[in-house]
């Protein structure tokens, strides 16, 4: 009778479990050049350590830090469908830095969180390249981030994104809307498309009508229009604040014009918006028609062509508009601040 030698069980590795540490290391090396291009004064330690270090400038007497966090939402589903990942990183940065900007703060640094079931280095590199491009537009540094590879948590070839921005403003120069008064002017800055809001409805319309994203609308494919990155307003608005008394800033995100402008208005005031005061991009008229979307729903879900609203006094409205146009923004005088009547709506579109 032969002696049977016990067979040792195979040794398992982290890669066998679905996590590739080497792929993560390759990603870090890929993104370092992009991060270096965003470098700014104040960085003491960035990507590669356990924590990023940033020194606050001594030019501030009473520095206040302003933080913001957001994601890209279901716009990512269209990026997966079209296999285009170079612009959603810009969206990620824009959603947070534009929010931080509404307090009058200059964004200092940004961190990202990229989560997936299986890390595709090329896809993740394209995403982070976009994040770095967004940071360059905003003038902030991509100081760190996290890549989480979690098998079985996400469908194949999909990922999720979250972003975190920190800005700074002098305490005496915080913009909080407290000085807004009846008669002040609402200046609307043009959006670059739907930005990163309303995509659950957009996708529902596309699926219900079985729409081909390669079809043309206003000289561009629907895919191009749908994935156009969110406009970043940081540099033009920060420059404006140095010359004009900006009383309020509203980033037009989820809730559209209807819900976002009242967030910066004092009690007892409302926004009166003139529907024909600006040129609504064809995309929104197309969505309205294809989805049979009601007028109020349209203005409450989408930015309808206005990505940021700047509130100034009537005396400074023309100067503010001229300075913003000089900085490359398309600007319209879209309405005024009015006294609110009883329990009437905070935003009236006429």
C-alpha positions as CSV (number, residue, x, y, z in Angstrom):
1,X,0.0,0.0,0.0
2,X,1.4,3.4,-1.0
3,X,1.6,6.2,1.5
4,X,-0.5,9.2,0.3
5,X,1.1,12.6,0.9
6,X,-1.4,15.2,2.0
7,X,-1.8,17.9,-0.6
8,X,-1.4,21.4,0.8
9,X,-4.1,23.9,-0.1
10,X,-3.2,26.6,-2.6
11,X,-2.1,29.8,-1.2
12,X,-4.5,32.7,-1.7
13,X,-3.5,36.2,-2.6
14,X,-5.2,39.6,-2.5
15,X,-5.3,39.5,-6.3
16,X,-7.1,36.2,-6.1
17,X,-9.7,38.0,-4.0
18,X,-10.1,40.7,-6.7
19,X,-7.8,43.5,-5.5
20,X,-4.7,44.3,-7.5
21,X,-2.2,46.3,-5.4
22,X,0.2,46.6,-8.3
23,X,-2.5,48.2,-10.5
24,X,-3.1,50.8,-7.8
25,X,0.6,51.6,-7.7
26,X,0.6,52.1,-11.4
27,X,-2.3,54.5,-11.2
28,X,-0.5,56.5,-8.5
29,X,2.6,56.8,-10.8
30,X,0.3,57.7,-13.8
31,X,-1.4,60.6,-12.0
32,X,1.6,62.2,-10.3
33,X,2.4,64.4,-13.4
34,X,-1.2,65.7,-13.5
35,X,-1.2,66.5,-9.8
36,X,2.2,68.3,-10.1
37,X,0.6,70.7,-12.7
38,X,-1.9,71.9,-10.1
39,X,0.7,72.8,-7.5
40,X,0.4,76.1,-5.7
41,X,1.9,78.0,-2.7
42,X,1.1,76.4,0.7
43,X,1.5,72.7,-0.1
44,X,3.9,71.1,2.4
45,X,3.1,67.5,1.5
46,X,0.7,66.0,-1.1
47,X,0.1,62.8,-2.9
48,X,2.0,59.8,-1.6
49,X,1.8,60.3,2.1
50,X,-0.8,59.3,4.7
51,X,-2.1,62.8,5.0
52,X,-1.7,66.0,2.9
53,X,-0.3,69.2,4.5
54,X,-1.3,72.7,3.5
55,X,-0.1,75.9,5.2
56,X,-2.5,78.8,5.5
57,X,-1.0,82.1,4.1
58,X,-0.1,84.7,6.7
59,X,-1.7,87.3,4.4
60,X,-5.1,86.6,6.1
61,X,-5.9,88.4,9.4
62,X,-8.9,86.2,10.2
63,X,-8.9,83.3,7.8
64,X,-12.1,81.2,7.6
65,X,-12.0,77.8,5.9
66,X,-14.9,76.9,3.6
67,X,-15.4,73.2,2.7
68,X,-17.6,71.5,0.1
69,X,-18.2,67.9,-1.0
70,X,-20.2,66.5,-3.9
71,X,-20.2,63.8,-6.6
72,X,-21.1,63.6,-10.3
73,X,-24.4,61.6,-9.9
74,X,-25.9,59.5,-12.6
75,X,-24.1,61.4,-15.3
76,X,-21.6,58.7,-14.8
77,X,-24.0,56.2,-16.3
78,X,-23.7,58.1,-19.7
79,X,-19.9,58.1,-19.3
80,X,-20.0,54.3,-18.9
81,X,-22.3,53.9,-21.9
82,X,-20.2,56.1,-24.2
83,X,-16.9,54.8,-22.7
84,X,-15.7,58.4,-22.2
85,X,-14.1,59.3,-18.9
86,X,-12.0,62.4,-19.6
87,X,-14.6,65.0,-18.6
88,X,-16.4,63.7,-15.5
89,X,-13.3,64.6,-13.4
90,X,-13.8,68.2,-14.3
91,X,-17.5,67.8,-13.2
92,X,-16.4,66.4,-9.9
93,X,-14.1,69.4,-9.2
94,X,-16.7,72.0,-10.4
95,X,-19.5,70.8,-8.2
96,X,-17.4,71.4,-5.1
97,X,-15.4,74.5,-6.0
98,X,-18.4,76.4,-7.4
99,X,-20.1,75.7,-4.1
100,X,-17.2,76.9,-2.0
101,X,-17.0,80.0,-4.3
102,X,-20.5,81.2,-3.2
103,X,-19.1,82.2,0.1
104,X,-16.5,84.4,-1.6
105,X,-13.8,81.8,-0.9
106,X,-10.8,80.9,-3.0
107,X,-10.4,77.1,-3.3
108,X,-7.1,76.0,-1.9
109,X,-7.0,72.2,-2.4
110,X,-9.1,69.3,-3.6
111,X,-9.2,65.6,-2.8
112,X,-11.0,62.8,-4.7
113,X,-12.4,59.4,-3.9
114,X,-12.5,56.8,-6.7
115,X,-14.3,53.5,-6.0
116,X,-14.7,50.6,-8.3
117,X,-15.1,46.8,-8.3
118,X,-12.0,46.1,-10.4
119,X,-9.5,48.8,-11.1
120,X,-9.0,49.7,-14.8
121,X,-5.8,51.8,-14.7
122,X,-6.4,53.4,-18.1
123,X,-10.0,54.5,-17.1
124,X,-9.0,55.7,-13.7
125,X,-6.1,57.7,-15.2
126,X,-8.5,59.4,-17.6
127,X,-10.8,60.3,-14.7
128,X,-8.0,61.7,-12.6
129,X,-6.5,63.6,-15.6
130,X,-9.9,65.4,-15.7
131,X,-9.8,66.0,-12.0
132,X,-6.4,67.7,-12.4
133,X,-7.7,69.8,-15.3
134,X,-10.6,71.0,-13.2
135,X,-8.2,71.9,-10.4
136,X,-6.1,73.9,-12.8
137,X,-9.2,75.8,-13.9
138,X,-10.1,76.5,-10.3
139,X,-6.6,77.4,-9.3
140,X,-6.5,74.8,-6.5
141,X,-4.1,71.9,-5.9
142,X,-5.0,68.2,-6.3
143,X,-3.4,67.4,-2.9
144,X,-4.5,63.8,-2.4
145,X,-7.2,61.2,-2.8
146,X,-8.2,57.6,-2.4
147,X,-8.6,54.7,-4.9
148,X,-10.8,51.9,-3.5
149,X,-10.9,48.6,-5.3
150,X,-13.8,46.7,-3.8
151,X,-14.8,43.4,-5.6
152,X,-18.5,42.7,-5.8
153,X,-19.5,46.2,-4.7
154,X,-19.8,47.7,-8.2
155,X,-20.8,46.3,-11.6
156,X,-18.0,45.5,-14.0
157,X,-16.6,48.6,-15.8
158,X,-18.3,51.0,-13.4
159,X,-17.0,53.3,-10.7
160,X,-18.2,56.1,-8.4
161,X,-16.7,59.4,-7.6
162,X,-16.7,61.8,-4.7
163,X,-14.8,65.1,-4.3
164,X,-13.9,67.4,-1.4
165,X,-12.7,71.0,-1.7
166,X,-11.4,73.4,0.9
167,X,-11.2,77.1,0.3
168,X,-10.4,80.2,2.3
169,X,-11.9,83.7,2.8
170,X,-11.2,86.6,5.1
171,X,-13.9,86.6,7.8
172,X,-14.9,90.2,7.1
173,X,-15.3,89.4,3.4
174,X,-17.6,86.4,3.6
175,X,-20.5,86.6,1.1
176,X,-23.6,85.3,2.9
177,X,-26.4,87.3,1.3
178,X,-27.2,89.4,4.3
179,X,-26.7,92.7,2.4
180,X,-29.1,91.7,-0.4
181,X,-31.9,94.3,-0.7
182,X,-35.1,94.8,-2.8
183,X,-34.1,96.1,-6.2
184,X,-30.8,94.3,-6.4
185,X,-30.0,92.8,-9.8
186,X,-29.6,89.1,-10.7
187,X,-26.8,88.5,-13.2
188,X,-26.8,85.0,-14.8
189,X,-23.6,83.4,-16.0
190,X,-24.0,80.9,-18.9
191,X,-23.8,77.2,-18.1
192,X,-22.0,74.8,-20.4
193,X,-24.9,72.4,-20.5
194,X,-26.8,70.4,-17.9
195,X,-23.7,70.4,-15.7
196,X,-24.1,67.5,-13.3
197,X,-27.8,67.7,-12.3
198,X,-31.0,66.2,-13.7
199,X,-29.4,63.2,-15.3
200,X,-31.8,60.6,-13.8
201,X,-34.5,62.4,-15.7
202,X,-32.3,62.8,-18.8
203,X,-31.5,59.1,-18.8
204,X,-35.2,58.2,-18.4
205,X,-36.0,60.3,-21.4
206,X,-33.2,58.7,-23.5
207,X,-34.3,55.2,-22.5
208,X,-38.0,55.8,-23.0
209,X,-37.5,57.2,-26.5
210,X,-34.6,54.9,-27.3
211,X,-32.6,57.9,-28.4
212,X,-29.3,57.4,-30.3
213,X,-26.7,59.6,-28.6
214,X,-24.9,60.0,-31.9
215,X,-27.7,62.1,-33.3
216,X,-27.0,65.8,-34.0
217,X,-28.5,68.7,-32.1
218,X,-27.3,72.2,-32.7
219,X,-24.3,71.0,-34.6
220,X,-23.1,68.6,-31.9
221,X,-23.9,65.0,-31.0
222,X,-26.2,64.4,-28.1
223,X,-23.4,62.4,-26.4
224,X,-21.1,65.5,-26.6
225,X,-23.8,67.7,-25.2
226,X,-24.7,65.3,-22.4
227,X,-21.1,64.9,-21.3
228,X,-20.0,68.5,-21.6
229,X,-18.2,69.3,-18.4
230,X,-19.6,71.6,-15.7
231,X,-18.3,75.2,-16.1
232,X,-16.0,76.4,-13.3
233,X,-16.6,80.0,-12.4
234,X,-13.9,80.5,-9.8
235,X,-11.3,82.7,-11.4
236,X,-13.7,85.2,-13.1
237,X,-15.9,85.6,-10.0
238,X,-12.9,86.0,-7.6
239,X,-11.6,88.7,-9.9
240,X,-15.0,90.4,-9.9
241,X,-15.2,90.4,-6.1
242,X,-12.0,92.6,-5.9
243,X,-13.8,95.3,-7.9
244,X,-17.5,95.1,-7.1
245,X,-19.5,94.6,-4.0
246,X,-21.0,91.1,-4.7
247,X,-23.9,90.6,-2.3
248,X,-24.8,87.1,-3.1
249,X,-23.8,84.1,-5.3
250,X,-26.0,81.1,-6.1
251,X,-24.6,77.9,-7.8
252,X,-27.4,76.5,-9.9
253,X,-27.4,72.8,-9.2
254,X,-30.1,70.3,-8.2
255,X,-33.3,72.4,-7.7
256,X,-32.5,74.6,-10.7
257,X,-33.1,78.3,-10.6
258,X,-36.3,77.9,-8.6
259,X,-34.7,76.4,-5.5
260,X,-31.1,77.6,-5.5
261,X,-31.5,81.4,-5.7
262,X,-33.6,81.6,-2.5
263,X,-30.9,79.8,-0.6
264,X,-28.9,83.1,-0.5
265,X,-31.8,85.5,0.0
266,X,-32.7,87.1,3.3
267,X,-36.2,86.3,4.7
268,X,-38.9,88.5,3.1
269,X,-37.3,88.7,-0.3
270,X,-37.9,86.7,-3.5
271,X,-36.3,86.5,-6.9
272,X,-38.2,87.7,-10.0
273,X,-36.7,86.0,-13.1
274,X,-37.6,87.1,-16.6
275,X,-37.9,84.0,-18.8
276,X,-36.9,85.7,-22.0
277,X,-33.9,87.5,-20.6
278,X,-31.3,84.9,-21.7
279,X,-30.9,82.4,-24.5
280,X,-31.8,79.0,-23.3
281,X,-29.5,76.3,-25.0
282,X,-31.3,74.0,-27.4
283,X,-30.6,71.0,-25.2
284,X,-33.2,72.1,-22.6
285,X,-35.9,72.8,-25.2
286,X,-35.2,69.3,-26.6
287,X,-35.5,67.7,-23.2
288,X,-38.7,69.6,-22.5
289,X,-40.2,68.4,-25.8
290,X,-38.9,64.8,-25.7
291,X,-39.9,64.2,-22.1
292,X,-43.0,66.3,-22.1
293,X,-41.5,68.1,-19.1
294,X,-43.6,70.9,-17.6
295,X,-42.3,74.4,-17.5
296,X,-41.9,74.7,-13.8
297,X,-40.4,71.2,-13.6
298,X,-37.9,72.2,-16.2
299,X,-36.7,75.3,-14.2
300,X,-36.6,73.3,-11.0
301,X,-34.6,70.3,-12.3
302,X,-32.2,71.9,-14.8
303,X,-30.1,75.1,-14.8
304,X,-31.7,76.0,-18.1
305,X,-28.5,77.7,-19.3
306,X,-27.6,79.6,-16.1
307,X,-24.9,78.0,-14.0
308,X,-24.2,80.7,-11.5
309,X,-26.2,83.8,-10.4
310,X,-24.4,86.9,-9.1
311,X,-26.4,89.4,-7.1
312,X,-25.3,93.1,-7.1
313,X,-26.8,96.5,-6.6
314,X,-28.4,98.3,-9.6
315,X,-25.6,100.9,-9.5
316,X,-22.9,98.2,-10.0
317,X,-24.8,95.8,-12.3
318,X,-23.4,97.2,-15.6
319,X,-19.8,97.2,-14.3
320,X,-20.1,93.7,-13.0
321,X,-21.5,92.4,-16.2
322,X,-18.7,94.1,-18.2
323,X,-16.0,92.7,-16.0
324,X,-17.4,89.2,-16.2
325,X,-17.7,89.4,-20.0
326,X,-14.1,90.7,-20.1
327,X,-13.1,87.6,-18.1
328,X,-14.7,85.3,-20.7
329,X,-18.2,84.8,-19.2
330,X,-21.5,85.1,-21.1
331,X,-23.6,87.3,-18.9
332,X,-27.3,88.3,-18.8
333,X,-29.4,90.5,-16.5
334,X,-32.0,87.8,-15.7
335,X,-34.1,89.5,-13.0
336,X,-34.3,91.4,-9.8
337,X,-34.8,90.9,-6.1
338,X,-38.3,91.8,-4.9
339,X,-40.3,91.9,-1.7
340,X,-41.9,88.6,-1.0
341,X,-45.7,88.8,-0.8
342,X,-46.9,86.8,2.3
343,X,-46.3,83.2,1.8
344,X,-45.8,83.5,-1.9
345,X,-43.0,81.7,-3.8
346,X,-39.4,82.6,-3.2
347,X,-38.7,82.5,-7.0
348,X,-41.2,83.8,-9.6
349,X,-40.5,83.2,-13.3
350,X,-42.4,85.6,-15.5
